[in-house]
Amino acid sequence: MLSGNYFYNATIKRVVSVFGTIFNNIKIARHDSGVTTNTVHVPISYGPRSKFLARIREENDLGNQKIAIKLPRMSFEMTSIDYDSGAKLNKLNRPSPGMQLNIYAKNQDDALQIVEQILPTFTPEYTVTIKDIDGPNSKTDVPFILNSVSFQDDYEGDFTTRRAIIYTLDFTIKARFSPSTGVGKIIKR
């Protein structure tokens, strides 16, 4: 039975934020004749894959300029919340948010540079300590588990069609949700 007391620990919000933060320092290098000419920061933002694919394929005419999304880029989104019934041993239950990281690039070298910076971190999991709820010592180790990596190369059409290489990494996050706190009676015996 639900207690009727309002509470919100922002657990999912924290997990999603930490997930994006894990990938926010990825850079790729540009080379000319085997020499690194510069490095480029790969931006990441939250949003559905379909939105970014539409923006990649979109070309808006503004005078003589054509504007589309700049590649390489990464996006992430929460794709599901699955309950882990095997972990129901106490009141701190463990639903597992499913997260998806998408890497978009216009050439294979850029995409592979990004993927090779991510894969060694997840063997197959990477554990991050997250502050759970307000209060002292309320930190939990949360494993981020890499489940699969797939890729797609959308290079169909004529030479004017923009190429998009997309790597998709699917993750499971073993998050822990805390119940509401209640007021109990004073124990006298």
KACORRA-V95575 format. One record per pair of residues at least 12 apart in sequence whose C-alpha atoms are under 8 Angstrom apart, sorted by the first residue. I is the first residue (numbers start at 1). J is the second residue. Records with the same first field share a line. If there is no record, write none. Layout:
# KACORRA-V95575
I = J / J
This chain:
# KACORRA-V95575
3 = 180
5 = 180
6 = 180
7 = 180
9 = 132 / 133 / 134 / 178
11 = 132 / 133 / 175 / 176 / 177
12 = 97
14 = 130
15 = 130 / 175
16 = 78
18 = 130
20 = 44 / 45 / 46 / 76
23 = 44 / 118
24 = 42 / 43 / 44
25 = 41 / 42
26 = 41 / 42 / 114 / 117
27 = 39 / 40 / 41 / 42 / 114
28 = 40 / 41 / 42 / 110 / 113 / 114
42 = 72 / 73 / 74
43 = 72 / 73 / 74
44 = 73 / 74 / 75 / 76
45 = 74 / 75 / 76
46 = 75 / 76 / 77
47 = 75 / 76 / 77
48 = 75 / 76 / 77
49 = 75 / 76 / 77 / 102
52 = 69 / 75
55 = 68 / 69
56 = 68 / 69 / 70 / 162 / 164
57 = 162
71 = 104 / 105 / 106
72 = 103 / 104 / 105 / 106 / 110 / 111
73 = 103 / 104 / 105
74 = 101 / 102 / 103 / 104
75 = 101 / 102 / 103
76 = 99 / 100 / 101 / 102
77 = 99 / 100 / 101
78 = 97 / 98 / 99 / 100
79 = 97 / 98 / 99 / 100
80 = 97 / 98 / 99
81 = 95 / 96 / 97 / 98
82 = 95 / 96 / 97 / 98
83 = 95 / 96
84 = 96
91 = 178 / 179
92 = 176 / 177 / 178 / 179
93 = 176 / 177 / 178
94 = 174 / 175 / 176 / 177
95 = 174 / 175 / 176 / 177
96 = 172 / 173 / 174 / 175
97 = 172 / 173 / 174 / 175
98 = 170 / 171 / 172 / 173
99 = 170 / 171 / 172 / 173
100 = 168 / 169 / 170 / 171
101 = 168 / 169 / 170 / 171
102 = 166 / 167 / 168 / 169
103 = 165 / 166 / 167 / 168
104 = 164 / 165 / 166 / 167
105 = 164 / 165 / 166
106 = 162 / 163 / 164 / 165
107 = 163 / 164 / 165
108 = 165
111 = 165 / 166 / 167
115 = 167
122 = 144 / 145 / 146
123 = 146
124 = 145 / 146 / 147
125 = 143 / 144 / 145 / 146
126 = 143 / 144 / 145
127 = 141 / 142 / 143 / 144
128 = 141 / 142 / 143 / 144
129 = 141 / 142
130 = 142
132 = 178
133 = 178
140 = 176
142 = 173 / 174 / 175 / 176
143 = 173 / 174 / 175
144 = 171 / 172 / 173 / 174
145 = 171 / 172 / 173
146 = 169 / 170 / 171 / 172
147 = 169 / 170 / 171 / 172
148 = 169 / 170 / 171
149 = 167 / 168 / 169 / 170
150 = 167 / 168 / 169
151 = 165 / 166 / 167 / 168
152 = 165 / 166 / 167
153 = 165 / 166
154 = 166
